Amino acid sequence: MKKINRKNFLKRIIAAALGSMLLPPMFLRSSNKTTSVATPAVFKPTPELWRDGEITLAWIGHSTVLINFYGVKILTDPVLYEKIGLYFLGMTFGPQRYSAPALEIDEIPKPDLILLSHAHMDHMDYHTLMSLTNKFPNEIDCITSYNTLDVIAELKWKSLQEMDWGNELEFLGIKFKTYEVQHFGWRYPWEKDRSKGYMEDGRSYNAFVLEKNGKRILFGGDTAFTGLFQKVDGGSIDIVIMPIGAYVPWRKNHCNPEEALIMASEHLKAKYFVPIHCGTFKQGTEPIDEPLTWMNNSYKNYNIELGWDKIGQTFVLNS
């Protein structure tokens, strides 16, 4: 039997106790279900029909994107259960989904790689990651951001590695490079975080550029409006995956749709824009449908094409 990581176990006990005191009552219902009260996705991806000679992406919900990058299946920041938040003794305490994932956890094909932008509970969901690694034990590689590996180290990974800002890696036939974004990294408020100035031992937060066969995808993770994307080298980006929600009142940490389009089209010279981080959880005070409506009204003002505007839709780049 695998030994329990005592440090992480104690962290969860403390977090659960504090969460029960700090979270509003509406967030304290626990659940192991996936989507019992969430609105079903209108569109359903069919990854079994995808071709390895193309780049295919499907929006599963929130920041979870399933990518077939010329035969390599990648899953970004997977969150597939009914709630996000404190996971303790088989229960999750936290906000409930507004919309169901386009694919349930049992419908997700085995990823070759899980890509994690940072340790926030809506991006590094322990329950989802535990379920995936239990379903495919020692078969999934994982790349995460600097000083976040400890959160999920006890799970059944094939390999698990961190990448820091500016790191480059050739792995699974893909070139990876990581970049700084404008965000913060702590999973629990008492933790050290680079946004607080703890650059050596604080939790970090990444954007990733993936390159294969001359095509480049940028996964923006989570970010506020910033000029940092102007530092991305290597030419234009083919597909930008960019967050557009939870900007009211969290402007210091999350960009709005207009800002995301500016960063994608002007800073990165991207060809295609695919939005994430909206329509799934009510994290900001803006209306749940406002980010996508705003994006649809604005993207034509920029030199960029839209890849999707609804959860469950699929985008294919075949040239």
BELGI-V785393 format. One record per backbone hydrogen bond with DSSP energy under -1.0 kcal/mol. CO is the residue of the C=O (numbers start at 1). NH is the residue of the N-H. Records with the same first field share a line. If there is no record, write none. Layout:
BEGIN
CO = NH, NH
END
This chain:
BEGIN
5 = 9
6 = 10
7 = 11
8 = 12
9 = 13
10 = 14
11 = 15
12 = 16
13 = 17
14 = 18
15 = 19
16 = 20
18 = 22
19 = 23
24 = 27
25 = 28
33 = 82
39 = 100
46 = 49
47 = 50
51 = 54
54 = 70
55 = 317
56 = 68
57 = 315
58 = 66
59 = 312
60 = 102
61 = 64
62 = 277
64 = 60, 61
65 = 76
66 = 58
67 = 74
68 = 56, 70
72 = 69
73 = 112, 113
74 = 67
75 = 115
82 = 97
86 = 93
88 = 91
91 = 88
93 = 86
95 = 84
98 = 39
104 = 107
112 = 141
113 = 75
114 = 143
115 = 77
117 = 206
120 = 123, 124
125 = 129
126 = 130
127 = 131
128 = 132
129 = 133
130 = 134
131 = 135
132 = 136
136 = 139
140 = 158
141 = 114
142 = 161
143 = 116
144 = 163
145 = 148
146 = 204
148 = 151
149 = 152
152 = 155
155 = 157
156 = 138
159 = 142
161 = 144
164 = 167
167 = 178
169 = 176
171 = 174
174 = 171
175 = 211
176 = 169
177 = 209
178 = 166
179 = 207
182 = 224
188 = 191
192 = 203
193 = 196, 198
194 = 197
197 = 199
198 = 202
203 = 194
207 = 179
208 = 219
209 = 177
210 = 217
211 = 175
212 = 215
215 = 212
216 = 238, 239
217 = 210
218 = 241
219 = 208
223 = 255
227 = 230
228 = 231
229 = 232
237 = 271
238 = 272
239 = 218
240 = 274
241 = 220
242 = 276
248 = 285
249 = 251
250 = 253, 254
256 = 260
257 = 261
258 = 262
259 = 263
260 = 264
261 = 265
262 = 266, 267
263 = 268
264 = 270
268 = 237
271 = 305
272 = 240
273 = 307
274 = 242
276 = 244
280 = 98
281 = 283
287 = 290
289 = 293
290 = 294
291 = 295
292 = 296
293 = 297
294 = 298
295 = 299
298 = 301
299 = 302
302 = 304
305 = 273
310 = 313
313 = 59
315 = 57
317 = 55
END
